[in-house]
Amino acid sequence: MLGWFRKLLPREDKFFDLFEAHAATLVAGAEALRGLLDGSQSVAAGSAEVLRQENRADEIAGEVMQAVGRTFITPFDRGDIEELIGSMDDAIDQMQKTVKTIALFEVQDFAPCMKELGFVIVQTSERVADLLPMLRDIKKHAVNIGMLSREIGAMEEKSDELHDQGLKELFRAHRTSDTMAYIAGAEIYDHLEKVVDRFEDVAKRAGRIVLEHL
């Protein structure tokens, strides 16, 4: 009876606007991160932009959490909303941790695998941004959401490969000389790979929401 009654009430769809606004910060942060890695912008400028986007993302996540508490009818389960925006926020937080590590070790030049990871991060952020609007009509877009989720999973596997390859190259370059350079590089690789992991988490959360509504 309650389920029938809820279907008659208007849903609060501003959550989708907030998800998509947050996704825009993920893409912008990813592009800034790639820019500082590939040298198309300075480390200082790229880092500042990542931090700016992270602050904006925090504001949006806060709006989502407030709306969850104030809204009578949500588009899907409140716990799913909280977990989805939480996983999205984890992705931009991981970008912030990456640029803080780069600043800590005062790194200015980046290895080829790091640059390629930057490219993968942008690609993955764009797939997430494509996926989220589809949650507005889950039944219509279920197949496409599944396809994008699999693409994101493949990109995560690619990031693992780049992480491992980069560590091997670091070890070969520094095993008899600069130990600190290896430590700094390994930390950066770890953070970059985790950014893609967090994007995969977003896709998994979305996938679970789809399964619950089919």
C-alpha positions as CSV (number, residue, x, y, z in Angstrom):
1,M,0.0,0.0,0.0
2,L,2.8,2.4,0.9
3,G,4.7,1.7,-2.3
4,W,1.5,2.5,-4.4
5,F,1.0,5.7,-2.4
6,R,4.7,6.8,-3.0
7,K,4.3,6.3,-6.7
8,L,1.5,8.9,-6.8
9,L,3.6,11.5,-5.1
10,P,6.0,13.8,-7.1
11,R,9.6,12.8,-6.9
12,E,12.4,15.3,-6.0
13,D,14.6,15.2,-9.1
14,K,17.1,17.9,-8.0
15,F,19.4,15.0,-7.0
16,F,20.2,14.3,-10.6
17,D,21.2,18.0,-11.2
18,L,23.5,17.7,-8.2
19,F,25.0,14.4,-9.4
20,E,25.7,15.9,-12.8
21,A,27.1,19.1,-11.3
22,H,29.4,17.0,-9.1
23,A,30.4,14.9,-12.2
24,A,31.5,18.1,-13.9
25,T,33.9,18.8,-11.1
26,L,35.3,15.3,-11.6
27,V,36.0,16.0,-15.2
28,A,37.5,19.4,-14.6
29,G,39.7,18.0,-11.8
30,A,40.8,15.2,-14.0
31,E,41.7,17.5,-16.8
32,A,43.7,19.7,-14.5
33,L,45.6,16.7,-13.1
34,R,46.4,15.5,-16.6
35,G,47.6,19.0,-17.6
36,L,50.1,19.1,-14.8
37,L,51.3,15.6,-15.6
38,D,51.8,16.2,-19.3
39,G,53.2,19.6,-18.9
40,S,50.5,21.5,-20.7
41,Q,50.1,23.6,-17.5
42,S,52.3,24.2,-14.5
43,V,52.2,22.0,-11.5
44,A,51.2,24.9,-9.4
45,A,48.3,25.9,-11.7
46,G,47.1,22.3,-12.1
47,S,47.2,21.6,-8.4
48,A,45.3,24.8,-7.6
49,E,42.6,23.9,-10.1
50,V,42.2,20.4,-8.6
51,L,41.9,21.9,-5.1
52,R,39.3,24.4,-6.4
53,Q,37.2,21.6,-8.0
54,E,37.5,19.5,-4.8
55,N,36.1,22.4,-2.8
56,R,33.2,22.8,-5.2
57,A,32.6,19.0,-5.1
58,D,32.4,19.1,-1.3
59,E,29.8,21.9,-1.5
60,I,27.7,19.8,-3.9
61,A,28.0,16.7,-1.8
62,G,26.9,18.7,1.2
63,E,23.8,19.9,-0.7
64,V,23.0,16.2,-1.6
65,M,23.2,15.1,2.0
66,Q,21.0,18.0,3.2
67,A,18.5,17.2,0.5
68,V,18.4,13.5,1.5
69,G,17.3,14.6,5.0
70,R,14.7,17.2,3.8
71,T,13.1,15.4,0.9
72,F,10.1,13.1,1.4
73,I,10.2,11.3,-2.0
74,T,13.7,10.6,-3.4
75,P,14.3,9.1,-6.9
76,F,15.8,6.0,-5.3
77,D,16.8,4.7,-1.9
78,R,18.4,7.3,0.4
79,G,21.2,5.0,1.3
80,D,22.0,4.5,-2.4
81,I,22.0,8.3,-2.9
82,E,24.4,8.8,0.0
83,E,26.7,6.0,-1.2
84,L,26.7,7.3,-4.8
85,I,27.6,10.8,-3.9
86,G,30.1,9.5,-1.3
87,S,31.9,7.4,-4.0
88,M,32.0,10.4,-6.3
89,D,33.4,12.6,-3.6
90,D,36.1,9.9,-2.9
91,A,37.3,10.3,-6.5
92,I,37.9,14.0,-6.3
93,D,39.4,13.6,-2.8
94,Q,41.9,11.1,-4.3
95,M,42.9,13.6,-6.9
96,Q,43.5,16.1,-4.1
97,K,45.7,13.6,-2.3
98,T,47.6,13.1,-5.6
99,V,48.5,16.7,-6.0
100,K,49.4,17.1,-2.3
101,T,51.8,14.2,-2.7
102,I,53.3,15.8,-5.8
103,A,53.8,19.0,-3.8
104,L,55.2,17.2,-0.8
105,F,58.0,15.6,-2.9
106,E,58.4,18.7,-5.1
107,V,58.1,16.7,-8.3
108,Q,58.1,18.7,-11.5
109,D,58.7,16.1,-14.2
110,F,56.6,13.0,-14.7
111,A,57.3,9.6,-16.3
112,P,55.5,8.5,-19.4
113,C,53.3,6.0,-17.5
114,M,52.2,8.8,-15.1
115,K,51.3,10.9,-18.1
116,E,49.3,8.0,-19.6
117,L,47.6,7.5,-16.3
118,G,46.5,11.1,-16.4
119,F,44.9,10.4,-19.8
120,V,43.1,7.3,-18.5
121,I,41.8,9.4,-15.5
122,V,40.3,11.9,-17.9
123,Q,38.7,9.2,-20.0
124,T,37.2,7.5,-17.0
125,S,35.9,10.7,-15.5
126,E,34.2,11.4,-18.9
127,R,32.5,8.0,-18.8
128,V,31.2,8.6,-15.3
129,A,29.8,12.0,-16.5
130,D,28.1,10.2,-19.4
131,L,26.7,7.5,-17.1
132,L,25.1,9.6,-14.4
133,P,22.4,11.4,-16.4
134,M,21.2,8.0,-17.5
135,L,20.0,7.4,-13.9
136,R,17.2,9.8,-14.6
137,D,15.5,7.0,-16.6
138,I,17.0,3.7,-15.4
139,K,14.7,1.4,-17.4
140,K,15.4,3.2,-20.6
141,H,19.2,3.3,-20.2
142,A,20.0,0.1,-18.3
143,V,21.8,-1.4,-21.2
144,N,23.9,1.7,-21.8
145,I,24.7,2.0,-18.1
146,G,26.0,-1.5,-18.2
147,M,28.1,-0.9,-21.2
148,L,29.7,2.2,-19.7
149,S,30.3,0.4,-16.4
150,R,32.2,-2.3,-18.3
151,E,34.2,0.4,-20.2
152,I,35.2,1.9,-16.8
153,G,36.2,-1.5,-15.5
154,A,38.4,-2.0,-18.5
155,M,40.0,1.4,-17.9
156,E,40.7,0.4,-14.3
157,E,42.5,-2.7,-15.5
158,K,44.5,-0.5,-17.9
159,S,45.4,1.8,-14.9
160,D,46.6,-1.3,-13.0
161,E,48.9,-2.2,-15.9
162,L,50.3,1.3,-16.1
163,H,50.9,1.3,-12.4
164,D,52.8,-1.9,-12.5
165,Q,54.8,-0.9,-15.6
166,G,55.7,2.4,-14.1
167,L,56.9,0.9,-10.9
168,K,59.2,-1.5,-12.8
169,E,60.6,1.4,-14.8
170,L,61.2,3.4,-11.6
171,F,63.0,0.5,-9.9
172,R,65.2,-0.1,-12.9
173,A,66.1,3.6,-13.0
174,H,66.8,4.2,-9.3
175,R,67.7,0.8,-7.7
176,T,71.4,1.7,-7.5
177,S,71.1,5.5,-7.1
178,D,68.3,7.7,-5.9
179,T,66.1,5.8,-3.5
180,M,64.0,8.9,-2.6
181,A,63.1,9.4,-6.3
182,Y,61.8,5.8,-6.3
183,I,59.7,6.4,-3.1
184,A,58.2,9.7,-4.5
185,G,57.4,8.1,-7.8
186,A,55.9,5.0,-6.2
187,E,53.6,7.2,-4.0
188,I,52.4,9.2,-7.1
189,Y,51.7,6.0,-9.0
190,D,49.7,4.6,-6.1
191,H,47.6,7.7,-5.9
192,L,47.0,8.0,-9.6
193,E,45.9,4.3,-9.8
194,K,43.5,4.9,-6.9
195,V,41.8,7.7,-8.7
196,V,40.7,5.3,-11.4
197,D,39.7,2.8,-8.6
198,R,37.4,5.4,-7.1
199,F,35.8,6.0,-10.5
200,E,35.1,2.3,-10.8
201,D,33.5,2.4,-7.4
202,V,31.1,5.1,-8.8
203,A,30.2,2.8,-11.7
204,K,29.6,-0.1,-9.3
205,R,27.3,1.9,-7.1
206,A,25.3,3.0,-10.2
207,G,25.2,-0.6,-11.3
208,R,23.7,-1.7,-8.0
209,I,21.0,1.0,-8.3
210,V,20.1,-0.2,-11.7
211,L,19.7,-3.8,-10.5
212,E,17.4,-2.6,-7.7
213,H,15.1,-0.8,-10.1
214,L,14.7,-3.3,-13.0
